[in-house]
């Protein structure tokens, strides 16, 4: 049982380069999320997808785009990386119903440095 | 003003101590309250989950929610070195199948031998 898998685990980009962070879950969850984690700021929501085919902005969406490719996969794209996007990125998934206990499961994170 | 406030610590305690971790919040719509544990260089993992006000116990861990005061706590009894991690509180409203989690900034805990 892999849970939530993120690739790559580490990445260094030059300012202006683009890249896509990949996320896949094997728990048949409906909702998927992208967060960034910065010192002193906690986890901040970038984008989320309530279900296959839908995406919505979170708290800090500027500079990012997402694609919900299918129920399993949710990718995050940086079109033109900036040093302010240096962070640890976490993907999470959740069953997405109101059933008690259907809370978010997180991947192991992608450490991104933009120089 | 953040919706969720959490003391960042670090908090250092000796092995066997009782640890109290706390969060305050301002959004009265929050109904579900969670505590996540995050080891260094790992993703957060769900530790405790509580709906509305009250207490919930799971082994050495007890979660308390006081909605009237907008205050939640996590107590760790007989703390162990393996409890050394960052503890994040999180909460969300009841409505919406993708209702978003709002996190505190996390409290770093160090349990020493």
HADDOCK unambig.tbl for C-alpha pairs under 7 A between the chains (distance, minus, plus):
assign (segid A and resid 31 and name CA) (segid B and resid 98 and name CA) 6.04 0.50 0.50
assign (segid A and resid 40 and name CA) (segid B and resid 105 and name CA) 6.02 0.50 0.50
assign (segid A and resid 41 and name CA) (segid B and resid 105 and name CA) 5.57 0.50 0.50
assign (segid A and resid 42 and name CA) (segid B and resid 103 and name CA) 6.55 0.50 0.50
assign (segid A and resid 42 and name CA) (segid B and resid 104 and name CA) 6.04 0.50 0.50
assign (segid A and resid 42 and name CA) (segid B and resid 105 and name CA) 3.78 0.50 0.50
assign (segid A and resid 42 and name CA) (segid B and resid 106 and name CA) 6.40 0.50 0.50
assign (segid A and resid 43 and name CA) (segid B and resid 103 and name CA) 6.00 0.50 0.50
assign (segid A and resid 43 and name CA) (segid B and resid 105 and name CA) 6.97 0.50 0.50
assign (segid A and resid 50 and name CA) (segid B and resid 97 and name CA) 6.89 0.50 0.50
assign (segid A and resid 50 and name CA) (segid B and resid 98 and name CA) 4.96 0.50 0.50
assign (segid A and resid 96 and name CA) (segid B and resid 97 and name CA) 4.82 0.50 0.50
assign (segid A and resid 96 and name CA) (segid B and resid 98 and name CA) 5.60 0.50 0.50
assign (segid A and resid 97 and name CA) (segid B and resid 97 and name CA) 5.14 0.50 0.50
assign (segid A and resid 98 and name CA) (segid B and resid 97 and name CA) 6.30 0.50 0.50
assign (segid A and resid 105 and name CA) (segid B and resid 45 and name CA) 6.76 0.50 0.50
assign (segid A and resid 106 and name CA) (segid B and resid 43 and name CA) 5.73 0.50 0.50
assign (segid A and resid 106 and name CA) (segid B and resid 44 and name CA) 6.08 0.50 0.50
assign (segid A and resid 106 and name CA) (segid B and resid 45 and name CA) 6.78 0.50 0.50
assign (segid A and resid 107 and name CA) (segid B and resid 43 and name CA) 5.66 0.50 0.50
assign (segid A and resid 108 and name CA) (segid B and resid 42 and name CA) 5.24 0.50 0.50
assign (segid A and resid 108 and name CA) (segid B and resid 43 and name CA) 4.41 0.50 0.50
assign (segid A and resid 109 and name CA) (segid B and resid 42 and name CA) 6.89 0.50 0.50
assign (segid A and resid 109 and name CA) (segid B and resid 43 and name CA) 5.99 0.50 0.50
